Amino acid sequence: MNRPSRLASPVVELRQYTLKPGQRETLIALFEREFVETQEATGMTVIGQFRDLDRPDMFVWLRGFEDMETRKDALSAFYGGPVWAAHRDAANATMIDSDDVLLLKPAWRGAGFDLSGVLRPTATEAETMSNGSRLPGFVEISIHHLRPGTEAGFAERFQAEAVPQLATNGARLLGAFVSEHSENTFPRLPVRAGENVFIAVAGFDDGDVHAGHWAGLAASPAWRAAREAMAAVATKPAETLRLTPTARSLLR
């Protein structure tokens, strides 16, 4: 097994790809065989790859960088390198859209992903895992769209009021992020500029624990009060992504 090249990333991309019908498993197999170590060799971290349970033609993944300049250099090296040149046609053939990308930074000190001690199976080990069996782990990403200038206050309230409720009801807060408003240092790959979001990433042992988590929150007056207060600065309803990690995802 390989250790991740980075323990945490101050700059994170949340990428949601719309794929052609029936092509998700094709892309995942290609991605996990060809695009994990080769991206990390340029200085980025492939944090997590996921199947979206509610959208069978969506592939969701996260990658991170030490800073915006490192991002520019790493992406230039990878997308200008031989591995992408060799496999880009096969990858692009699975996709309808790959431009749904949010550029993020940790919402408070210590809110980034802690990958210390996490081990990723090699591609060979992943291939030998039992075919079709459900892998451990369940991840929920909630995306809160906020009025400009309210991200810091929302994050403070979430940390103080929502995080304790999550822990009480079986969730592990894996990370919390707000929009990174720096200029896109690699314009060849678009990002959703002008977004003002807060994103929480929570982990669960499995889908049953996740379902019990939401049942517990629904019965909590403190959670309802916190949710109503946070909704007051939202521009539209929050998005919720229910995800299962692929075999080689560090985050799960």
C-alpha positions in Angstrom: 0.0 0.0 0.0 1.1 3.6 -0.7 1.1 6.5 1.7 -0.5 9.7 0.5 2.0 12.4 -0.7 0.1 15.1 1.4 -1.5 15.0 4.8 -3.8 18.0 4.1 -4.4 20.5 1.3 -5.0 24.2 1.9 -6.6 24.4 -1.6 -9.1 21.8 -2.7 -11.1 21.2 -5.8 -14.6 19.5 -5.6 -15.2 18.1 -9.1 -18.5 16.7 -10.3 -18.4 15.0 -13.7 -21.5 14.2 -15.7 -20.9 11.0 -17.7 -22.4 9.3 -20.6 -24.9 6.6 -19.6 -23.2 3.5 -18.4 -19.7 4.9 -18.5 -19.0 5.5 -14.8 -17.3 2.2 -14.1 -15.2 2.6 -17.2 -13.9 5.9 -16.0 -13.4 4.7 -12.5 -11.3 1.8 -13.7 -9.2 4.1 -15.9 -8.8 6.8 -13.3 -7.7 4.4 -10.5 -5.3 2.6 -12.8 -3.7 5.6 -14.6 -4.5 8.9 -12.9 -3.8 8.5 -9.1 0.0 8.2 -8.7 0.7 10.1 -11.9 -1.2 13.2 -10.6 0.4 12.9 -7.1 3.8 12.7 -8.7 3.3 16.3 -9.9 2.7 17.6 -6.4 -1.1 17.4 -5.9 -3.1 15.0 -3.7 -5.9 12.8 -5.0 -8.1 12.9 -1.9 -11.2 10.9 -2.8 -13.2 9.4 -5.6 -16.9 8.5 -5.3 -19.9 7.1 -6.9 -23.0 9.3 -6.4 -25.8 7.1 -5.1 -28.6 9.3 -6.4 -27.1 10.1 -9.8 -25.8 6.9 -11.6 -24.0 8.9 -14.2 -22.0 11.2 -11.9 -18.4 10.8 -10.8 -17.4 13.0 -7.9 -13.8 13.5 -6.7 -11.6 15.8 -4.7 -8.0 16.8 -5.2 -5.8 19.2 -3.2 -2.8 21.5 -3.5 -0.5 23.3 -1.1 -1.3 26.7 -2.6 -2.5 28.3 -5.9 1.0 28.5 -7.4 1.6 24.8 -6.7 -1.8 24.1 -8.3 -0.7 25.9 -11.5 2.5 23.9 -11.7 1.0 20.6 -10.8 -1.8 20.8 -13.3 0.5 22.1 -16.0 2.8 19.2 -15.5 0.0 16.6 -15.5 -2.1 17.9 -18.3 1.0 18.6 -20.4 2.5 15.2 -19.6 2.6 11.8 -21.3 0.1 10.0 -19.2 -2.8 12.4 -19.9 -1.8 12.5 -23.5 -2.0 8.7 -23.7 -5.3 8.3 -21.9 -7.2 11.6 -22.4 -9.2 10.4 -25.4 -10.4 7.4 -23.5 -11.3 9.5 -20.4 -13.0 12.2 -22.4 -15.0 9.6 -24.3 -16.9 8.8 -21.0 -17.8 12.4 -20.2 -20.6 14.9 -21.1 -19.4 17.6 -18.8 -16.3 18.1 -16.5 -16.6 21.8 -15.7 -18.6 21.6 -12.5 -15.7 22.5 -10.2 -15.7 24.4 -6.9 -12.4 25.8 -5.7 -12.2 25.7 -1.9 -10.2 26.4 1.2 -10.6 25.2 4.9 -13.4 27.1 6.7 -11.3 27.4 9.9 -7.9 26.4 11.2 -7.8 22.6 11.3 -10.9 22.2 9.1 -9.0 20.6 6.2 -8.7 16.9 5.5 -6.5 15.0 7.8 -5.1 12.1 5.8 -2.2 11.3 8.2 -1.8 7.5 8.5 -4.4 6.8 5.8 -3.3 4.0 3.4 -4.5 3.6 -0.2 -4.6 0.2 -1.8 -2.4 -0.1 -4.9 -4.2 -0.6 -8.2 -3.3 -4.3 -8.1 -4.7 -4.7 -4.6 -7.9 -2.8 -5.6 -8.4 -5.2 -8.5 -8.2 -8.2 -6.3 -10.9 -6.9 -3.9 -14.1 -8.9 -4.1 -16.0 -7.9 -7.2 -19.3 -6.1 -6.7 -19.1 -6.2 -2.9 -20.0 -3.0 -1.0 -16.8 -1.3 0.3 -16.8 0.2 3.7 -17.5 3.9 4.2 -20.2 6.4 3.2 -19.6 10.1 2.6 -22.0 13.0 2.6 -21.1 16.4 1.1 -23.4 19.2 1.8 -23.1 22.4 -0.3 -24.6 25.6 1.2 -24.9 28.5 -1.2 -24.6 31.8 0.8 -25.0 35.5 0.3 -21.6 37.2 -0.4 -19.7 38.1 2.8 -21.5 35.6 5.0 -19.2 32.6 4.7 -17.1 33.4 7.8 -20.1 33.9 10.0 -21.8 30.8 8.7 -18.7 28.7 9.3 -18.4 30.0 12.8 -21.9 29.1 13.6 -21.6 25.7 11.9 -18.5 24.9 14.0 -20.1 26.0 17.3 -23.6 24.6 16.8 -23.8 22.0 14.1 -20.5 20.1 14.6 -21.5 18.9 18.1 -24.8 17.7 16.7 -23.2 15.8 13.9 -20.8 14.0 16.3 -23.7 13.1 18.6 -25.6 11.5 15.8 -22.9 9.2 14.4 -21.1 11.4 11.8 -17.4 12.2 11.5 -16.7 15.6 10.2 -14.0 15.0 7.6 -13.6 18.6 6.5 -15.3 22.0 6.2 -14.6 24.5 3.4 -15.5 27.8 2.0 -15.0 29.3 -1.5 -11.5 30.1 -2.5 -11.8 33.4 -4.4 -8.3 33.5 -5.8 -7.9 33.8 -9.5 -8.0 30.5 -11.3 -4.3 29.8 -11.9 -5.0 27.1 -14.5 -7.7 28.6 -16.8 -7.5 25.7 -19.1 -9.7 23.9 -16.5 -12.7 26.1 -15.6 -14.0 26.6 -12.1 -17.3 28.0 -10.9 -16.1 31.6 -10.4 -18.2 33.9 -8.2 -19.6 31.1 -6.0 -20.0 31.7 -2.3 -20.3 28.4 -0.6 -19.8 26.5 2.6 -19.2 22.8 2.2 -19.2 20.2 5.0 -17.8 16.7 4.3 -19.0 14.0 6.8 -18.1 10.3 7.0 -20.1 7.4 8.2 -19.4 3.7 8.7 -22.1 2.7 6.2 -25.4 3.8 4.8 -27.4 2.5 7.7 -25.4 4.7 10.1 -26.0 7.6 7.7 -29.8 7.0 7.7 -29.8 6.8 11.5 -27.8 10.0 11.7 -30.5 12.0 9.8 -33.3 10.4 11.9 -31.5 11.6 15.0 -31.0 15.1 13.7 -34.6 15.4 12.7 -35.6 14.8 16.3 -33.2 17.4 17.7 -34.6 20.8 18.6 -31.0 22.2 18.7 -30.3 21.0 15.2 -33.5 22.5 13.9 -32.7 25.8 15.4 -29.2 25.8 14.0 -30.4 24.8 10.6 -33.0 27.6 10.5 -30.4 30.2 11.6 -28.0 29.0 8.9 -30.7 29.0 6.2 -31.3 32.7 6.8 -28.2 33.5 4.9 -28.6 31.0 2.1 -29.5 31.9 -1.5 -31.0 28.6 -2.3 -31.6 25.2 -0.7 -28.5 23.2 0.2 -27.3 20.4 -2.1 -26.6 17.0 -0.5 -24.3 14.5 -2.2 -24.7 10.9 -0.9 -21.5 9.1 -2.0 -19.7 5.8 -1.7 -15.9 5.7 -2.0 -14.2 3.8 -4.8 -11.6 1.1 -3.9 -8.7 3.6 -4.0 -10.3 6.6 -2.3 -8.3 7.9 0.6 -11.4 9.6 2.0 -14.1 7.3 3.2 
